[in-house]
Amino acid sequence: MAGFVTVLLLSNIIGASKRSVIELPVLGEWYFGAGVLFFPISYVIGDVLTEVYGYAHARRCIWAGFGALIFMVVMAEVVVALPPADGWPFQSDYENVFGQAWRIAGASIIAFWAGEFVNSYVLARMKIWTRGKALWSRTIGSTVVGQGVDSAIFYPLAFLGTMGWTGEQVFWVAVTQWVLKVSWEALLTPVTYVVVGWLKRREGVDVYDTDTDFSPFAKVD
């Protein structure tokens, strides 16, 4: 849970607001948000939690991340609003970095909440369908759906019409972020296998959500 929340906060504070671009052969300029470098790790952790401990435990971590994001945006607003001391030269820097935090974090809260719950739900259901076999199919499959929901919600809400982002750029960044996040998940599949196998042996648990209430608002155990 600590790792999950840490990655989530960092992806919003130092990653999501930076629009980067690289020149690719044939494709030309390729825009992407810097948070893609590490945000997908939160989905890997979510997959591990759901696979080993079940949907109910993943739900608790998702709500912890939800609360942490709200706390972050409130604190960002408070810090920016505090009057600076005379002669302190960095107020404009704080405003530039954190002044848009409310919109980015607001979009992230909605996208994260929807995407993570969809991801955990799909993985838990697929575990039953596959009878616990072919772990790779459900970690990648759930990420395709969950990250698709996340990207489709987050980028338009966070950046459309702000900081020089055009509609076309938002669309292509959302699409490329989705592709990159799913690719990251696929590349990290061997690591996921190792961690899941180790935890199942060490904890002695392997939950199948056959009788689980999948409502996000069900009692958090």
N, C-alpha and C positions, 0 to 999 in steps of 0.2 A: 504494500500500500504506500509506503514511504517513497519507494522508487517511482511508482505510478504517478503520485501527486507531484513529485519533483520534476519529472520529465514534462508533465502537463504544464506546470507553471513556467518552466524555462522556455518551452516552445512558444508561449504567449509573450513572455517578457523580452526575450532576446532573439526570437526567431521569426514569429509570424509577421511583424510589422516591416521587415526588410524585404523589399522586392529586389531580387537579383536577376542577372541576365548573363548568359554565356552564348557564344557563337558556335553553332553546330554545323557540320558539313551538310549541305543539301537543305536542311531545315531552316537554317539562318538563325536569327535571334530566338533564344528560348528563355522565357521568363519563368521564374519560380520563386516561391517564398522560402527564405532561409530555414524556417522551422522544419522543413521536410528532412533536414539532416538528422533530426533526432525525435521528432514527434511520433513517427511510426513505432518507436520503441514502446510507447504507452499501449499501443494495440497488441504488441507481442506480449506484454505483461498481462493485459486483459485476457488474451487467449490462454495463457498459462493458468491464470486464476480460474477461469471458467472450466477449462479442461480437467484440472486437478480437483479443485474445491467446489465446483458447481456454480450455477448462475446466481444463487443467493449471496454467496461471498463476493462474487464479482460486482453484484449490485451495491454492496456496501462500499466497495472501493470507488465505484462510479459516483456515488453520492458524496463521498469524502472529497473527491476531485471537484465536484460541483460546488461544494462549500468553500473549498480553497480558492477557486476562481473568483467567487463573489467577494471573499475577503481581500484578494489581491486588488481587484478593481476599486473597491472602496478605499483601501489604503493608498492606492495611486492617486485617487482624487484628493484625498486629504493632504498628501505630501505636496502635490502641485499647488494646492490652494493656500498652504501655509505661507505667510509673508516672509520673504527672504531677509536675512540680516543685511544691514548697510554694507556695501562693498563686496557682497558675495556675488561673483560673476556668472554663476552657472544656472540661474533661474530659467533662462531661455532654453538651455540645453535640457533641463528637466521637463519643461513644457513640450519641447519637440519630441522627446522620447516617450513620455508618459501621458501627454495631453490627449492623445487618441486612445489611451488604454481602455476607456469606458466602452468605446465602440468595438474595438478588437476583442476585448474580454466578453462583452455582451454577446457578440456573434459566436465567439468560441464556446461560451457556456451552452448556448442553444445547440450548436453543431456537435459539440463534444457529447452532450447529454443524449441527443438522438443517435449519433453514430455509435457510441460505445454500447448503448443498450441494444441496438440492432445487431452489432457485432457479437455480443455475448449471447443474444437470443438465437441467432443463426448457428453459432458454433454448438451451443447446447443441444439444439434440435438435430443438427447434423451428426452429433455424437451418438444419438439414439438411432438415427437412420442407418449409420454405418456400423453400428454395434461396436463402437470403440476402435474400429480399424481405420487405416488411411488417415492418420492425424493431419498430414499435409493438406488433404482435400478440404478439411473443415477450417484449418487456420487460414489458408489462402482464400477459400470461398467466403468465409465470414468477413474477411478483410475487404474483399471486392465490394460487398454490399455495404458494410459499415463505413468504410472510407469513402465510398461513393456518396452516401448520405451526408457525411461530415463535410466533404469538399463542396458539394452542391449547396449546402446551407451557409458555410462559413465565409467563403470568399465574396459572394455578392453582398452579404450583410456587412462584412467588415470593411471592404475597400471600394465598392462601386461608387464612383463619383467623388472619391477623396484622394488626396496625395498624388494626383496626376494619373490615377488608374482609369483607363477607359473600359467600356463594356467588353470590347474584344480581348483586352489584356486579362481582365478578370476571368473571362470564359476559358482562355487558353491556360492560364495559371491553374485554375481549378481542375481542368482536365489533366494537365501534366502532373500536378500534385497527386491526383488520384493514381495515375500510372506509376509514379515514383514510389508512392507509399505501398502500393500492392507489390511492386518489384522488391522493395525493402523486405516486406514480409516473406516473399518467396526466398530471397537470399538468406534470411535469418532462420529459415526452416530447420536446418541442421542444429542450430543452437536451441531452438524451441524443443526439438526432440530430446536433446540432452537434458535440458532443465526439467521438462515434464517427466521424463523417465526417472531422474534423480529424486524429484519431489514425491512422486508416487511411491517409490521404494522407501524413502526416508519417513514420509508421513503415514504411509500405509493406508492411503485413501485414493479413491478413483470414483468420483461422484457421477452418477447418471441422473439427469433431471427428469425422471419419468413422472413424478408427482409434484413438480415445482409450480408455484404460482409465478408466472412470468411478468406480472404487472410490475412496472418500475416503482409503483407506489405501495406495493405489498410491504408488510412489516420487515424492516431490516434486521436480520438475525445477528 
